Each structure stands twice: as C-alpha cells, then as structure tokens.
Amino acid sequence: MKWLDQVRVTVDKDKYREHGVYKGAIGTIIFAWIRDNQFEVVFSNPDGTDYADIMIYVGDLELVTDNGLTDEEIMHDLPKHDPHWWCKVEDGYIVNLLGERKNKVAYDYEN
C-alpha cells in the first residue's frame, strides 16, 4: 500500500464510525503518517465529493487497487525528493523508499 492506492477498511472502530467510515469502506491513501503506523485516507461519495479524510491504522487496511506508481514517481513529488519522507507497506513491512524497514516482523506494525 502506498500513495494514491485504493484501500478497504477491514474493521469497525468508533473513531472511524465518528466520520462515517465503516468496515468495507473504500478510500484513497493521500499521506503516510508512518511514525504513528497510519495512513491518511480520503473517502468519497459516488458523485466525487469527499465525506471523510481521516487517519487509519495500517493494520486496519487492505489493498484494493494498486495505482501503479513507481518509487521514482513518488519520490519526484516529495519535498526535496527525500526518500525518507515517504513510506509504504510492502510484503507486510512498513518501508521507506530506501527499503529500510520500520517494523521487525511482517504484519506486526507495533514492533
């Protein structure tokens, strides 16, 4: 999962429901707050208007559609083109664009 990928929420949580986001909702990743193990995800109505823009825990999301952006394309849009500025989830690991892993065990986003 990375910038502009479509993702699905896999659990119901009060903090998501407060914004109208329920299990099964599909949104688009617009920013990575990986220090907090979260992606900022925007959710839109069928008419294209947004109804929620919230932080979702990485472990509560699953990939729906990969946007096909390469690491180079993502880095080109980053401030100062710094690969430390962006992270993605790849094979269960949170990694930056240098390939450095944040979590020690795949799918264990707290360690």
Backbone as a chain_set.jsonl record, in Angstrom:
{"seq": "MKWLDQVRVTVDKDKYREHGVYKGAIGTIIFAWIRDNQFEVVFSNPDGTDYADIMIYVGDLELVTDNGLTDEEIMHDLPKHDPHWWCKVEDGYIVNLLGERKNKVAYDYEN", "coords": {"N": [[0.847, -1.175, 0.0], [0.504, 2.197, -0.84], [1.026, 5.71, -1.6], [-1.809, 7.101, -3.104], [-2.984, 4.651, -3.685], [-5.922, 2.573, -3.741], [-7.731, 1.567, -0.915], [-9.252, -0.705, 1.468], [-11.21, -0.56, 4.405], [-10.896, -2.765, 7.086], [-12.041, -3.294, 9.531], [-14.479, -2.359, 12.05], [-14.435, 0.558, 13.914], [-14.928, 2.803, 16.619], [-13.673, 5.34, 16.339], [-13.44, 5.571, 13.587], [-16.053, 5.274, 12.682], [-17.201, 7.595, 13.698], [-16.685, 9.411, 11.753], [-18.148, 8.538, 9.672], [-17.122, 6.313, 8.447], [-16.985, 2.95, 7.788], [-16.482, -0.627, 8.271], [-15.397, -2.128, 5.302], [-15.534, 0.149, 3.762], [-14.181, 2.0, 1.056], [-11.32, 3.802, 0.236], [-8.825, 6.334, -0.637], [-5.356, 6.45, -0.287], [-3.72, 9.281, 0.896], [-1.643, 10.33, 2.32], [1.186, 9.385, 4.325], [1.498, 8.65, 7.664], [3.593, 7.345, 9.056], [5.152, 7.238, 11.34], [3.265, 7.014, 13.253], [2.084, 4.69, 12.528], [0.036, 4.881, 10.599], [-2.084, 5.648, 7.78], [-3.186, 8.483, 6.009], [-6.369, 8.701, 4.782], [-8.67, 9.362, 2.238], [-12.144, 9.405, 1.781], [-14.725, 9.026, -0.568], [-17.902, 10.044, -1.955], [-20.19, 8.564, -4.385], [-20.653, 10.638, -6.225], [-18.297, 11.989, -6.27], [-17.704, 13.819, -4.285], [-16.036, 14.377, -1.195], [-16.426, 12.604, 1.873], [-15.08, 11.974, 4.132], [-11.889, 12.395, 5.633], [-9.482, 10.933, 7.022], [-7.28, 9.521, 9.576], [-6.109, 6.245, 9.351], [-5.311, 3.23, 10.873], [-2.605, 1.279, 9.802], [-2.762, -1.547, 9.935], [-5.475, -1.923, 9.755], [-6.281, -1.833, 7.192], [-6.658, -2.976, 3.793], [-5.249, -3.641, 0.612], [-6.903, -2.553, -2.299], [-6.769, -1.536, -4.951], [-3.847, -1.164, -6.726], [-2.133, 1.699, -7.602], [-0.091, 1.797, -9.41], [2.071, 3.525, -9.378], [5.547, 4.154, -9.447], [8.398, 3.904, -7.204], [10.18, 5.905, -7.915], [8.533, 7.77, -9.217], [6.908, 8.54, -7.093], [8.842, 9.622, -5.356], [9.673, 11.804, -6.875], [7.614, 13.634, -6.472], [7.896, 14.318, -3.842], [8.758, 16.567, -1.132], [11.84, 18.13, -1.576], [12.69, 15.808, -2.723], [13.265, 13.649, -1.031], [13.878, 10.426, -0.002], [13.382, 9.494, 2.549], [11.047, 10.629, 3.362], [8.719, 9.35, 2.692], [6.712, 6.47, 3.163], [5.733, 3.075, 2.63], [3.65, 0.14, 2.566], [4.846, -2.992, 2.182], [4.872, -6.312, 1.367], [4.004, -6.819, 3.958], [5.665, -5.314, 5.546], [6.494, -2.072, 6.807], [8.102, 0.192, 4.91], [10.585, 2.615, 3.919], [11.379, 4.675, 1.037], [13.945, 3.964, 0.61], [14.105, 1.378, 1.188], [14.371, 0.678, 3.82], [13.262, -0.966, 6.697], [10.58, -0.423, 8.995], [9.106, -1.911, 10.869], [9.898, -4.884, 12.678], [8.87, -7.411, 12.358], [6.929, -8.918, 9.907], [3.673, -7.638, 9.282], [3.336, -6.965, 11.925], [2.774, -4.158, 13.175], [3.34, -2.686, 15.383], [5.795, -3.299, 16.343]], "CA": [[0.0, 0.0, 0.0], [1.302, 3.412, -0.963], [0.336, 6.92, -2.013], [-2.841, 7.055, -4.136], [-3.612, 3.337, -3.813], [-7.235, 2.412, -3.122], [-7.679, 0.62, 0.194], [-10.523, -1.031, 2.125], [-11.168, -0.669, 5.856], [-11.195, -4.166, 7.396], [-12.653, -3.397, 10.865], [-15.27, -1.236, 12.545], [-13.929, 1.173, 15.14], [-15.645, 4.031, 16.934], [-13.002, 6.532, 15.809], [-13.711, 5.641, 12.152], [-17.508, 5.472, 12.527], [-17.495, 9.008, 14.001], [-16.511, 10.146, 10.494], [-18.948, 7.88, 8.646], [-16.324, 5.273, 7.788], [-17.303, 1.643, 8.356], [-15.821, -1.783, 7.662], [-15.748, -2.286, 3.892], [-15.413, 1.421, 3.044], [-13.011, 2.091, 0.184], [-10.796, 5.16, 0.124], [-7.552, 6.514, -1.317], [-4.274, 6.927, 0.576], [-3.194, 10.567, 0.443], [-0.428, 10.665, 3.062], [1.643, 8.36, 5.269], [1.932, 9.076, 9.0], [4.13, 6.057, 9.45], [5.613, 7.285, 12.732], [2.104, 6.603, 14.045], [1.541, 3.485, 11.888], [-1.24, 5.239, 9.994], [-2.189, 6.338, 6.505], [-4.317, 9.4, 5.864], [-7.177, 8.145, 3.699], [-9.854, 10.15, 1.899], [-13.278, 8.589, 1.345], [-15.559, 9.853, -1.444], [-19.225, 9.603, -2.389], [-20.213, 8.253, -5.823], [-20.624, 11.858, -7.051], [-16.956, 12.549, -6.223], [-17.479, 14.646, -3.102], [-15.422, 13.659, -0.077], [-17.185, 12.619, 3.116], [-14.173, 11.783, 5.268], [-10.446, 12.469, 5.403], [-9.086, 10.544, 8.378], [-6.147, 8.632, 9.777], [-6.493, 4.843, 9.517], [-4.208, 2.355, 11.266], [-2.144, 0.453, 8.678], [-3.267, -2.909, 10.091], [-6.925, -1.947, 9.524], [-6.494, -1.61, 5.759], [-6.163, -3.933, 2.805], [-5.132, -3.063, -0.723], [-7.946, -2.858, -3.28], [-6.216, -1.26, -6.273], [-2.519, -0.565, -6.775], [-2.179, 2.749, -8.611], [0.973, 1.579, -10.386], [3.175, 4.479, -9.27], [6.844, 3.606, -9.046], [9.065, 4.658, -6.144], [10.777, 7.09, -8.529], [7.457, 8.734, -9.443], [6.517, 9.061, -5.782], [9.927, 10.463, -4.845], [9.684, 13.039, -7.66], [6.616, 14.544, -5.913], [8.185, 14.584, -2.433], [9.583, 17.752, -0.862], [13.288, 17.928, -1.688], [12.904, 14.469, -3.287], [13.916, 12.893, 0.039], [13.244, 9.107, 0.131], [12.994, 9.248, 3.943], [9.777, 11.305, 3.604], [7.536, 8.555, 2.339], [6.761, 5.04, 3.453], [4.688, 2.247, 2.038], [3.577, -1.197, 3.145], [5.255, -3.932, 1.141], [5.06, -7.656, 1.92], [3.739, -6.78, 5.392], [6.6, -4.42, 6.224], [6.488, -0.647, 6.526], [9.444, 0.516, 4.414], [10.704, 3.897, 3.229], [11.786, 4.489, -0.356], [15.305, 3.408, 0.594], [13.97, -0.035, 1.515], [14.596, 0.466, 5.252], [12.051, -1.441, 7.371], [10.237, 0.159, 10.282], [8.712, -2.987, 11.776], [10.831, -6.015, 12.652], [8.144, -8.618, 11.971], [5.877, -8.597, 8.942], [2.298, -7.502, 9.773], [3.316, -6.524, 13.333], [3.082, -2.756, 12.968], [3.695, -2.073, 16.656], [7.184, -3.678, 16.664]], "C": [[0.89, 1.235, 0.0], [0.409, 4.555, -1.419], [-0.572, 6.677, -3.22], [-3.383, 5.664, -4.437], [-5.007, 3.386, -3.201], [-7.128, 1.311, -2.078], [-9.072, 0.43, 0.784], [-10.292, -1.118, 3.624], [-11.653, -2.065, 6.233], [-11.864, -4.364, 8.754], [-13.547, -2.193, 11.117], [-14.643, -0.744, 13.836], [-14.688, 2.475, 15.351], [-15.007, 5.246, 16.286], [-13.161, 6.668, 14.297], [-15.188, 5.957, 11.919], [-17.909, 6.918, 12.8], [-17.414, 9.881, 12.746], [-17.292, 9.511, 9.343], [-18.226, 6.793, 7.889], [-16.53, 3.95, 8.52], [-16.494, 0.553, 7.659], [-16.33, -1.94, 6.232], [-15.647, -1.003, 3.087], [-14.112, 1.445, 2.249], [-12.612, 3.551, 0.038], [-9.454, 5.158, -0.581], [-6.527, 7.075, -0.337], [-3.754, 8.251, 0.019], [-1.945, 10.992, 1.211], [-0.091, 9.53, 4.019], [2.107, 9.031, 6.557], [2.545, 7.851, 9.655], [4.715, 6.079, 10.856], [4.516, 6.816, 13.68], [1.432, 5.359, 13.476], [0.186, 3.731, 11.237], [-1.046, 5.817, 8.596], [-3.345, 7.322, 6.614], [-5.064, 8.945, 4.618], [-8.382, 9.062, 3.484], [-10.904, 9.2, 1.332], [-14.24, 9.501, 0.584], [-16.895, 9.196, -1.726], [-19.172, 9.281, -3.876], [-20.158, 9.494, -6.725], [-19.272, 12.567, -7.014], [-16.682, 13.463, -5.043], [-16.919, 13.79, -1.972], [-16.321, 13.73, 1.155], [-16.314, 12.384, 4.335], [-12.733, 11.841, 4.787], [-9.837, 12.199, 6.778], [-7.856, 9.642, 8.378], [-6.681, 7.221, 10.046], [-5.235, 4.043, 9.833], [-3.876, 1.412, 10.111], [-2.717, -0.965, 8.751], [-4.758, -3.047, 9.869], [-7.277, -1.738, 8.058], [-6.01, -2.795, 4.941], [-6.174, -3.255, 1.444], [-6.29, -3.511, -1.605], [-7.381, -2.701, -4.687], [-4.869, -0.571, -6.137], [-2.535, 0.466, -7.906], [-1.076, 2.637, -9.652], [2.114, 2.576, -10.329], [4.454, 3.772, -8.836], [7.406, 4.441, -7.902], [9.653, 5.953, -6.695], [9.725, 8.165, -8.771], [6.994, 9.353, -8.127], [7.582, 10.027, -5.28], [9.981, 11.798, -5.593], [8.722, 14.081, -7.073], [6.862, 14.879, -4.448], [8.976, 15.878, -2.259], [11.066, 17.382, -0.866], [13.663, 16.546, -2.215], [13.63, 13.545, -2.294], [13.208, 11.555, 0.253], [12.882, 8.746, 1.564], [11.579, 9.765, 4.224], [8.567, 10.438, 3.326], [7.765, 7.101, 2.674], [5.6, 4.357, 2.76], [4.671, 0.93, 2.788], [3.826, -2.172, 2.007], [5.564, -5.27, 1.789], [4.912, -7.666, 3.442], [4.65, -5.87, 6.186], [6.323, -2.97, 5.846], [7.922, -0.289, 6.144], [9.442, 1.92, 3.812], [11.202, 3.619, 1.811], [13.24, 4.079, -0.507], [15.287, 1.914, 0.884], [14.207, -0.352, 2.977], [13.271, 0.122, 5.925], [11.846, -0.756, 8.714], [9.9, -0.934, 11.289], [9.631, -4.198, 11.586], [10.19, -7.305, 12.164], [7.031, -8.215, 11.007], [4.51, -8.62, 9.605], [2.211, -7.164, 11.251], [3.75, -5.069, 13.33], [3.439, -2.019, 14.26], [5.147, -2.383, 17.025], [8.066, -3.639, 15.436]], "O": [[1.882, 1.316, 0.726], [-0.797, 4.392, -1.601], [-0.145, 6.115, -4.228], [-4.175, 5.512, -5.367], [-5.254, 4.141, -2.261], [-6.522, 0.266, -2.313], [-9.953, 1.277, 0.628], [-9.293, -1.683, 4.068], [-12.7, -2.506, 5.759], [-12.221, -5.49, 9.099], [-13.398, -1.147, 10.486], [-14.356, -1.529, 14.739], [-15.045, 3.164, 14.396], [-15.71, 6.097, 15.741], [-13.03, 7.772, 13.769], [-15.535, 6.789, 11.08], [-18.859, 7.417, 12.197], [-18.006, 10.959, 12.692], [-17.123, 9.893, 8.185], [-18.659, 6.39, 6.81], [-16.28, 3.847, 9.72], [-15.902, 0.775, 6.603], [-17.534, -1.892, 5.981], [-15.671, -1.046, 1.857], [-13.076, 0.969, 2.714], [-13.441, 4.417, -0.245], [-8.994, 4.123, -1.063], [-6.794, 8.055, 0.358], [-3.396, 8.349, -1.154], [-1.257, 11.923, 0.794], [-0.976, 8.801, 4.468], [3.001, 9.877, 6.539], [2.066, 7.381, 10.687], [4.772, 5.036, 11.508], [4.79, 6.294, 14.761], [0.329, 5.007, 13.894], [-0.707, 2.887, 11.314], [-0.005, 6.389, 8.272], [-4.363, 7.026, 7.24], [-4.482, 8.818, 3.541], [-9.031, 9.482, 4.442], [-10.606, 8.32, 0.523], [-14.538, 10.609, 1.03], [-17.018, 7.971, -1.738], [-18.228, 9.672, -4.563], [-19.676, 9.418, -7.854], [-19.101, 13.613, -7.64], [-15.534, 13.848, -4.821], [-17.287, 12.625, -1.818], [-16.904, 14.773, 1.451], [-16.767, 12.577, 5.463], [-12.404, 11.398, 3.687], [-9.692, 13.11, 7.594], [-7.451, 9.088, 7.355], [-7.584, 7.03, 10.86], [-4.221, 4.164, 9.145], [-4.773, 0.816, 9.515], [-3.117, -1.522, 7.728], [-5.269, -4.165, 9.799], [-8.435, -1.494, 7.72], [-5.091, -3.515, 5.33], [-7.015, -2.398, 1.17], [-6.621, -4.696, -1.656], [-7.492, -3.606, -5.515], [-4.762, 0.481, -5.507], [-2.905, 0.146, -9.036], [-1.127, 3.317, -10.677], [3.038, 2.497, -11.138], [4.435, 2.902, -7.966], [6.944, 5.556, -7.658], [9.628, 6.983, -6.021], [9.99, 9.347, -8.555], [6.721, 10.552, -8.06], [7.263, 11.127, -4.829], [10.306, 12.823, -4.992], [8.984, 15.28, -7.165], [6.104, 15.655, -3.865], [9.769, 16.247, -3.125], [11.475, 16.417, -0.22], [14.829, 16.158, -2.16], [14.498, 12.763, -2.681], [12.044, 11.544, 0.654], [12.145, 7.784, 1.782], [10.974, 9.378, 5.224], [7.461, 10.807, 3.721], [8.86, 6.566, 2.497], [4.622, 4.99, 2.362], [5.584, 0.64, 3.561], [3.112, -2.178, 1.004], [6.424, -5.353, 2.666], [5.599, -8.417, 4.135], [4.432, -5.669, 7.381], [5.962, -2.675, 4.707], [8.843, -0.443, 6.945], [8.434, 2.368, 3.265], [11.418, 2.467, 1.435], [13.717, 3.87, -1.622], [16.325, 1.255, 0.833], [14.242, -1.524, 3.354], [12.276, 0.826, 5.749], [12.792, -0.534, 9.471], [10.356, -0.891, 12.432], [10.077, -4.49, 10.476], [10.866, -8.183, 11.627], [6.282, -7.275, 11.273], [4.215, -9.514, 10.398], [1.107, -7.081, 11.79], [4.935, -4.766, 13.466], [3.803, -0.844, 14.22], [5.678, -1.769, 17.951], [9.26, -3.928, 15.524]]}, "num_chains": 1, "name": "protein.A"}
